Amino acid sequence: MAGSTPASATADGAAALGKARSSVSPWGEAWRRFKRHRLAYWSLWVLGALMLAVLFGPLVYKVGINDIDFQARLAGPSLKHPLGTDDLGRDLLARVLYGGRISLAVGFAAMLVAIVVGVTIGAIAGISRGWIDTALMWVTDLFLSLPQLPLLLVLIFFFRDPLKSVFGPEAGIFLLIVVVIGGFRWMPVARLVRAQFFSLREKEFVEAARALGASTQRQVVRHILPNSLGPVIVAATIDVAAAIIAESTLSFLGLGFPPDIPTWGRILFDAKDYLDIAMHWSMFPGLAIFVTVLTINFIGDGLRDALDPRRVM
Amino acid sequence: MGNYILRRVLLALPSLLGISVILFTVLALAPGDPFEELATNPNVPPEVRLALRAQLGLDDPVWTRYGHWLSSMLKGDWGFSFVSRIDVDTLIMQRLPVTIVIIGASQILALLVALPVGILAAVKPYSWFDRIASTLSFIGFSLPTFFTGLLFILFFSIQLDWFPFVYRADISATGWQWWWEHIRQSIMPVAVLGLFQAASWMRYVRSSVLDVVRLDYVSTARSKGLSERVVINKHVVRNALIPVVTLVALQMPAIFGGAIVTEQIFRIPGIGSLLIDAILRNDTPVIMAVTFVFSGLVIFFNLVADLLYGWLDPRISYR
């Protein structure tokens, strides 16, 4: 075991890190464990391909998202329109690719908001005992029992117009949706980080740092935080998927991005009244959401196995 | 136990209060003025408008307005719908039963699927059954409810023509026919919501049973010569359910979110679609009241989960 495993790890992933054969870096070890999760490994490729397509597709596939062609209304997939067209004859491939950019951007940006808020609150609660911890956890529990979708809808309904007038229609809605979705997803992260802090701050290496005179800030930033990141990374992955679903849900209810910005949820919203005559119209954006969310969830599962070795059976 | 229930109920009250503060803050911060319509109406002189504002307390400080709002909410005076021209509480009472029935039925379906599948998958981990069930559950909770809803409509309503895809509240039939029509039109929404929940619960049940199965007392039960069936049903499942109940309670807000989407897809006249309609038509009193009802429901179900918790693990209620 000891002889064969490091060799395969260096051959596959750790070689790139420039490590000697005998020592495997923690990240190399994690990558080795990640690759053992077959579905997660393949999901990484599928998601990578999808993201490349969404990022660079519009540069190669030069059909406008708003090019109206009444000759080809509600046409099924063909050579000219690989994914078919919608009720105005607009090309669906171009719209799905463009919408993917927005859906993925919302997903990642909302995840960042959730992680930053969650880590900050969890870290403050975890390092300061007493009433600050109690108060922050009460707020966390309160946010956990808020009905999220109704509040999301209400917030967007109230604040859509003023933000539109300040930042412009696209950026304003983007900002609002990202902040609101991220603002409702930080609680699990905060709880995770707090629990990690509770156990880590009693560990010997933190005690050693404290004995050497490290300030609280240095203990947190250099010693505790980096060691509590494993579960946070897993939570972050799942959060991207959840944020993409949340954004699509808002758009599907007609309360997300404005109609001229075709996010995946918005295309579905427009397509749902044509289910019987133009099935392809709703299938492709729906499949895009499904594949993205599924692969992200699988990757999250693989990362859990890779970064949290205690949990692996 | 009575003491425990009382303590839990008392703990739920500050949460409800906190939620009401958040809701009111959103409303107070929101731009736009309920008097906008009057302000642009040339027939209303400005001094009448100002007098009306003062009379209705719109110029009072925020915390006074919050006090007024909260006390009238508690008294059951929820205001008047701008659009429907009836009292908000009447409107909500008309819509609430449908939502409760659909959500309740879908949760029962989710439990009926998730419990046996999760337990069977955990009893034989990494078997074929476990692999297939786990993969299906991943697929299940990666499919957003609005997409499964559309797929169900496409397949069962349009292709097979088994179920109607528009929910009708005004079914004229009576007796058995009435029941049958209602069940028939509820099958798809209940299945969409229930299967989505079942997919994520199944994973909780599985991992929780896996944790418990390895404990020493389970080995003891086995070595006493108890049958596997008794060991699993009597010893493992009850203890494994404790963390599941917590996770399910944490998911309550998501369940109501799913209900809003399903009601919108199948056009079920519940409070979820009422909320969407109210938002699209700027009907602020209805929006606030429905959001508040949703919050109340979430807190109520968290309370139920806490009580269930106390029943599953009696140690908790004595602490």
Interface residues (C-beta under 8 A of the other chain):
Chain A: L39 D141 L142 L144 S145 L146 P147 Q148 L149 P150 L151 L153 V154 L155 F157 F158 F159 D161 P162 A241 I245 S248 T249 F252 L253 G254 L255 G265 L268 K272 L275 D276 M279 S282 G286 I289 F290 V293 L294 N297 F298 D301 M313
Chain B: S15 G18 I19 I22 L23 V26 L27 L29 A30 P31 G32 P125 T135 F138 I139 F141 S142 L143 P144 F146 F147 L150 L151 I153 L154 I158 L210 L250 M252 P253 A254 F256 G257 I260 V261 Q264 I265 L275 I276 I279 L280 I287 V290 T291 F294 S295 L297 V298 I299 N302
